[in-house]
Amino acid sequence: MSHNDLTYQIISIDDLSLIDFSQIEEEDEDTIRKSVDETQFVIKWHHEPTFIIDGSVVPVQTLTHEQCLTLMETIAWQDLD
């Protein structure tokens, strides 16, 4: 499977403790990509996680691989210092 087969979601940092890392591609909170201001992070998955299905975590945004790459190039996600 390629990155193009994944669904990417932006999640509020307030929901980090609700993430079951066994259901997503990231291994733990040390491997997530956070926004520069650390208010959001990205998860990616092949099969929709139960914490999304049951509404425990409500994504800020759902993206394709290409859309996620574009977002990661913005100043909100890149520390340019």
C-alpha positions in Angstrom: 0.0 0.0 0.0 1.2 3.5 -0.8 0.8 6.8 1.0 -1.9 7.7 -1.6 -4.1 4.9 -0.1 -4.1 6.5 3.3 -6.5 9.0 4.8 -4.9 11.9 6.6 -6.6 13.8 9.4 -5.7 16.9 11.3 -6.6 16.4 15.0 -6.6 18.9 17.9 -3.8 18.4 20.4 -6.4 18.3 23.1 -7.5 14.9 21.7 -4.0 13.3 21.8 -4.7 11.2 24.9 -7.7 9.7 23.0 -5.6 8.3 20.1 -5.2 4.5 20.0 -1.9 4.3 18.1 -2.5 0.6 17.3 -5.2 1.8 14.8 -3.1 4.3 12.9 0.2 4.5 11.1 2.0 6.5 13.7 3.6 4.5 16.5 3.2 6.9 19.4 3.0 10.5 20.3 6.7 10.9 19.6 6.2 10.0 15.9 3.3 12.4 15.1 3.8 15.6 13.1 2.7 18.6 15.0 1.9 22.1 13.8 4.4 24.7 14.7 2.2 26.1 17.4 1.6 22.5 18.6 -2.2 22.9 18.7 -2.8 20.2 16.0 -1.2 17.0 14.7 -1.6 14.7 11.8 -2.7 11.0 11.8 -3.0 8.7 8.9 -4.7 5.4 8.4 -5.9 2.7 6.0 -9.0 1.7 8.0 -11.0 4.3 9.9 -10.1 4.1 13.6 -12.9 3.3 16.1 -12.1 6.6 18.0 -13.1 8.4 14.8 -16.1 6.2 14.1 -17.6 6.5 17.6 -17.0 10.3 17.7 -14.5 10.3 20.6 -12.2 12.3 18.3 -13.6 14.7 15.8 -11.0 15.6 13.1 -10.4 19.3 12.3 -9.9 18.3 8.7 -9.7 15.2 6.4 -7.1 15.2 3.6 -5.7 13.2 0.8 -2.0 12.5 0.6 -1.5 15.4 -1.9 -3.6 17.8 0.2 -1.6 16.9 3.3 1.7 17.5 1.5 0.5 20.9 0.5 -0.6 21.7 4.0 2.8 20.6 5.4 4.5 23.2 3.2 2.7 26.1 4.9 4.2 28.2 7.7 1.8 26.8 10.2 3.4 23.4 9.8 7.1 24.3 9.0 9.4 25.9 11.5 11.4 28.1 9.1 13.9 29.4 11.8 
